[in-house]
Amino acid sequence: MALSSPANSAIDICSRALILIGAEPITSFDDDTTEALICGNMYEDIARANLVSTRWRFASNQAVLARLSDAPTGRFDAAYQLPSDLLFTHAVTLNGHSIEYTIYGSKIFCDASSQDELILDYTFRAEEVNWPSYFSITVEYAMAIVLSTALARDQSLAQLMQFQYNQLTAKARSIDSQQQTTRKLTTSRFLTQRRT
């Protein structure tokens, strides 16, 4: 019996989602099947929605923002270009402190001088080959929900897939959150209040 390998492509993830609902896997989004048609049309949005659903450590990055020569029309001093792989902005910082900003299209507008170096914290479109297994499985179940409805037309199966997806997503978030320094709860204020 052959051992399975990690799902490291969109086709792998969609094929496993199809197997979860009892359908045949696909070999390409160009297959002349209803399965391939649904997967080819729905997969990328499902993947991106799951990537931005949590601040996943494997899909987080920082970048120095490039200041644009044209200033905004009004209300802000400066415009900066967003990275091309950006899916979701988490923070813009100057000297380690968050600053106020607004996104307009592919640009960030804020108040900053030309000497300021702004750092963007953001979620990017990580490639499937770099997804940890705990995240790949959640996307497989997210696709299985869509396929249960669109292909199998089985509401009870879709509800089962939704339940499994919710459980696996919670576990994945817990695992992923452990990939940074544990934050300590400051208790001194509470202890002071309690003792008085």
C-alpha positions as CSV (number, residue, x, y, z in Angstrom):
1,M,0.0,0.0,0.0
2,A,1.4,3.4,-1.0
3,L,1.8,6.1,1.6
4,S,0.0,9.3,1.0
5,S,1.9,12.5,0.6
6,P,1.1,16.1,1.8
7,A,-1.3,18.1,-0.2
8,N,0.9,20.8,-1.8
9,S,-1.1,22.0,-4.7
10,A,-4.6,23.4,-5.4
11,I,-5.4,20.2,-7.3
12,D,-4.3,18.0,-4.4
13,I,-6.5,20.0,-2.0
14,C,-9.5,19.9,-4.3
15,S,-9.1,16.2,-5.0
16,R,-9.0,15.4,-1.3
17,A,-12.1,17.6,-0.8
18,L,-13.9,15.6,-3.5
19,I,-12.8,12.3,-1.8
20,L,-14.3,13.6,1.5
21,I,-17.7,13.8,-0.1
22,G,-17.4,10.5,-2.0
23,A,-16.7,11.9,-5.4
24,E,-13.9,11.2,-7.9
25,P,-10.7,13.3,-7.6
26,I,-9.6,15.6,-10.5
27,T,-6.2,15.8,-12.2
28,S,-6.6,19.3,-13.5
29,F,-9.0,22.3,-13.4
30,D,-9.3,21.8,-17.1
31,D,-10.8,18.3,-16.8
32,D,-14.1,18.0,-18.7
33,T,-16.0,17.3,-15.5
34,T,-18.5,19.1,-13.2
35,E,-16.0,18.5,-10.4
36,A,-13.2,20.4,-12.2
37,L,-15.6,23.1,-13.2
38,I,-16.7,23.8,-9.6
39,C,-13.2,23.5,-8.2
40,G,-11.7,25.7,-10.8
41,N,-14.2,28.4,-10.2
42,M,-14.4,28.3,-6.4
43,Y,-11.0,27.2,-5.1
44,E,-9.0,30.5,-5.2
45,D,-11.7,32.5,-3.4
46,I,-12.0,29.8,-0.8
47,A,-8.2,29.6,-0.3
48,R,-7.9,33.4,0.1
49,A,-10.9,33.6,2.4
50,N,-9.3,31.1,4.7
51,L,-5.9,32.8,4.5
52,V,-7.4,36.0,5.8
53,S,-9.7,34.4,8.4
54,T,-6.9,34.4,11.0
55,R,-3.5,36.0,11.2
56,W,-1.7,32.8,10.3
57,R,2.0,32.9,11.1
58,F,3.0,31.0,7.9
59,A,1.2,33.6,5.7
60,S,2.4,36.7,7.6
61,N,5.1,39.0,6.4
62,Q,6.5,42.5,6.9
63,A,7.6,45.0,4.3
64,V,9.1,48.5,4.2
65,L,6.6,50.6,2.3
66,A,7.6,52.4,-0.8
67,R,6.6,56.1,-0.7
68,L,5.0,57.4,-3.9
69,S,6.0,60.7,-5.4
70,D,2.3,61.9,-5.8
71,A,0.7,63.0,-2.5
72,P,-2.9,62.2,-1.8
73,T,-5.5,64.7,-3.0
74,G,-6.6,65.5,0.6
75,R,-6.6,64.6,4.3
76,F,-3.3,62.8,4.2
77,D,0.4,63.8,3.7
78,A,1.7,60.7,2.0
79,A,0.8,57.7,-0.2
80,Y,2.6,54.4,-0.2
81,Q,2.4,51.4,-2.5
82,L,1.1,48.2,-1.1
83,P,2.9,44.9,-1.9
84,S,1.6,43.0,-4.8
85,D,1.1,39.8,-2.8
86,L,-0.9,41.5,0.0
87,L,-4.3,39.9,1.0
88,F,-4.9,41.7,4.3
89,T,-3.3,44.6,6.2
90,H,-2.7,44.2,9.9
91,A,-0.7,47.2,10.9
92,V,1.5,50.1,9.7
93,T,4.2,51.0,12.2
94,L,6.7,53.8,12.5
95,N,9.5,53.2,14.9
96,G,7.6,50.2,16.3
97,H,4.4,52.2,17.0
98,S,1.2,51.8,15.1
99,I,0.0,54.8,13.1
100,E,-3.3,55.7,11.6
101,Y,-3.8,54.8,7.9
102,T,-6.5,54.3,5.3
103,I,-6.3,52.0,2.3
104,Y,-7.3,53.4,-1.1
105,G,-7.1,50.7,-3.8
106,S,-3.5,49.5,-3.9
107,K,-2.2,52.3,-1.8
108,I,-2.0,53.3,1.8
109,F,-2.5,56.9,2.7
110,C,-1.2,58.3,6.1
111,D,0.5,61.2,7.7
112,A,4.3,60.7,7.5
113,S,7.4,62.6,6.5
114,S,9.6,61.6,3.6
115,Q,12.3,60.5,6.1
116,D,10.0,58.1,7.9
117,E,10.4,54.4,7.3
118,L,7.0,52.7,7.5
119,I,6.7,49.0,8.1
120,L,3.6,47.0,7.0
121,D,2.5,43.9,8.7
122,Y,0.3,41.9,6.4
123,T,-1.1,38.5,5.3
124,F,0.1,37.4,1.9
125,R,-1.0,34.7,-0.6
126,A,1.2,31.8,0.6
127,E,1.7,29.0,-1.9
128,E,0.1,25.7,-1.1
129,V,3.5,24.0,-0.9
130,N,4.3,26.2,2.1
131,W,1.0,25.5,3.9
132,P,1.2,23.4,7.1
133,S,-0.9,20.3,7.1
134,Y,-3.3,21.7,9.7
135,F,-4.2,24.6,7.3
136,S,-4.4,22.4,4.2
137,I,-6.9,20.2,5.9
138,T,-9.1,23.2,6.8
139,V,-9.2,24.3,3.2
140,E,-10.0,20.8,2.1
141,Y,-13.1,20.8,4.4
142,A,-14.0,24.4,3.2
143,M,-14.0,23.1,-0.3
144,A,-16.0,20.0,0.8
145,I,-18.7,22.3,2.0
146,V,-19.0,23.9,-1.4
147,L,-18.8,20.6,-3.2
148,S,-21.5,19.1,-0.9
149,T,-23.9,21.8,-1.9
150,A,-22.9,22.3,-5.6
151,L,-22.0,18.8,-6.7
152,A,-23.7,16.3,-4.3
153,R,-26.6,18.6,-3.5
154,D,-26.7,17.1,0.0
155,Q,-27.5,19.5,2.7
156,S,-26.9,17.0,5.6
157,L,-23.4,16.3,4.1
158,A,-22.7,20.0,3.8
159,Q,-23.7,20.4,7.5
160,L,-21.4,17.6,8.5
161,M,-18.5,19.1,6.5
162,Q,-19.3,22.5,8.1
163,F,-19.1,21.0,11.6
164,Q,-15.8,19.3,10.8
165,Y,-14.5,22.5,9.2
166,N,-15.3,24.5,12.4
167,Q,-13.6,21.9,14.6
168,L,-10.5,21.7,12.5
169,T,-10.2,25.5,12.1
170,A,-10.3,26.0,15.8
171,K,-7.5,23.4,16.3
172,A,-5.5,24.9,13.5
173,R,-5.7,28.4,15.0
174,S,-4.6,27.0,18.4
175,I,-1.6,25.2,16.8
176,D,-0.6,28.2,14.7
177,S,-0.9,30.7,17.6
178,Q,1.9,28.8,19.4
179,Q,4.5,29.9,16.8
180,Q,5.3,33.1,18.5
181,T,6.6,34.1,21.9
182,T,4.0,33.4,24.6
183,R,2.6,36.7,25.9
184,K,2.6,37.0,29.7
185,L,-0.5,38.4,31.4
186,T,0.4,41.5,33.5
187,T,-1.2,40.8,36.9
188,S,0.4,43.5,39.0
189,R,-2.5,45.9,38.5
190,F,-5.0,43.2,39.6
191,L,-2.9,42.2,42.6
192,T,-2.6,45.8,43.7
193,Q,-6.3,46.2,43.5
194,R,-7.0,43.0,45.4
195,R,-4.7,43.9,48.2
196,T,-6.2,47.3,48.8
